[in-house]
Amino acid sequence: MSDDLSDDVSDDLRDDIVQLRDVVDADLETFLVFEHDPEAVRRSRFEPRPRDRFMRHWEERVLGDPENLVQTVIVNGEVAGNFVSWWDGDRRFIGYWLGRSYWGRGVGSRALGLFLERETTRPLYADPYKDNTASVRLLEKHGFQRTGIVTHGDDEHIMLVLPRHEHS
């Protein structure tokens, strides 16, 4: 989704302790704040939902679907964002959102690595907004490959896929 997830950070910032855990209801308030951050909205080209619609979406479609894998990102004990995977037809997608104060610290890379240990479906798809270069770069660093462009409304997004593991 939205963030500057660069790994190009100094070593002293790499001391952050990054963990994943199941989402609890209290996390949703923090996720809502992150979704409404103007810079995150600009980078992701994602229209933030009003609070009631946001809560309903999370409770019914995200947490309410047992086939979704939904994890809260915790950094040094604080809620930093979320990672989600879901089915869209016969494709498994991944999405994520980190709060702006966690951008550029390597948090996204470490959290994605942890998430990909739990989400083992391959191929796995992602489609960040084309100008969200940090998000595209993060996914590519973890083995996602560009397969084309898709449109959501008037916006172009890059389709990326993490291929099946090779067995040989």
N, C-alpha and C positions, 0 to 999 in steps of 0.2 A: 504494500500500500504506500505509505509515505514515510520517508525519512532519509537522512544522509547516513548511510550505514557503512561508511568507509572504514577500512581496516588500517588506513594510514594515520596511525596515532602514536604518540610517544609511549614508551614502555611503562611510565609511571601510571598512566590511565588504564593499563591492562590489568591492574590489580583489582578491578571490579569483579565481584563474585556474581556470576550470571547463572541463574537456575530457571527451570520450568516447573510449574505445578498446575494442578487442575484449577480452573476458574471458580471463584466463589462470588456470590452475589455482590459483595462490596466492591469487587474489581470493576464492575460495569460502570460505576460513577467515574472512575479514573479513565476508563476507555472512552467514555462520552466526552470528557474534557479533551483528550488527545485528538478525537475525531473532529473537534471544532477548532483546533488550532489553525489559524489562517495560513501559515506557511505550509503546514502539512496538507491542507486542502489544495493549495496552489500546486504543490509538487505531485500530488496523487491524482489530481483532477477528479476527486471523489466528493460529491455533494454531501455535506454532513446532514444527518437526520435530526429532526426535532427529538427532544428527550423521550417522549412517549413512543414514537415510532422506533427509535433506537433501542429502547428497552424491550419492546415487543419483538423486534427482529432478533435480538440476542436470545431472549427467553424461548421463543418459538422455533426459529429457523436455525440458530447457531447451537445453543445449548440443548434445544429440544430435539435435535436429530441425533440419534445414537450412533449413526455412521460417521459423524464428524469427529475429528480429533481437535480439541480446543485446549490450549495451554496459555497460562499467564506467564509472562517473562518477569522474573524478579531479579533486581540488581541491588546488591547490598541490602537486602531485606525490603526494598520498596518495589511497588508495582511499576514496571517500565513499559509494558505493552502486552501484545498477544500474538500468537500464531494459531492459525486455523487451517485445517484441510477438510475438503468436502467433495462430494460427487456432483458433477454437472453432466448428466447423461452417462456416458461410459468413460469419462475423463475425471481423474482425481486432481483437484486444484489445491494450491496453497496460497494463503494470504497472510499478511502480518501488518502490524501497526505498532510503532514505538513512539513514545513521547519525545518531544524535541530535545529535552535535556539529555537524552541518551544517544543522540545522533553523533556520529564521528568518533565514537569511543571504542569501536570494535564489538559493542554489545550485540548488534544485529548479526554479525558473523558467528559469534559464539552461540547465540540463541538459535540461529538457523541450524548450525551443526548439531545441537542437542535435539532440536525438533526432528531433523532428518533421521536421527537414530530411532525415534519413536514412530515416525510416519514412514513405513517401509514400502508402501505402494509405489511401484514404478511401472510405466512412466508416471511422472508427477509434473503437473503443468502450473505455470504462473503467467500472468499477463499485466505487468506494471505499465503505467503510462510511459510513453516513449521518451519524454524529457526528464523522467525520474532516473537519471543516470546512476545515482548511487545505488538504488534498488536493483537496477538491471545488473550493475557490476557485482553486487553482493551475490545475486543468484548465479551469475556466471562463475564466480569464484568457487561456488559449491557444486559445479558440474552441470548446471542448466545450460542448454544450448538454444540459440535463437532458431525459430522455425518459421517466422513470418510476422506479419502485422495483422492485428484485428482492430475493429472499431467498436467503440462503445459511445453511442451518440455521435457527436462530431469529433471525438478524440481518438487518436491512434494509440494503440498499446502494442508492446512487443510481446509476442507469444514465445515463451521459453518452455523447454521440456527437459526434465531430468530423466534420461533414458533408463531402460532396464539394465540391471547389472549383467555384465558379460560373464559367462561361466566357461572358462577354458584355461 
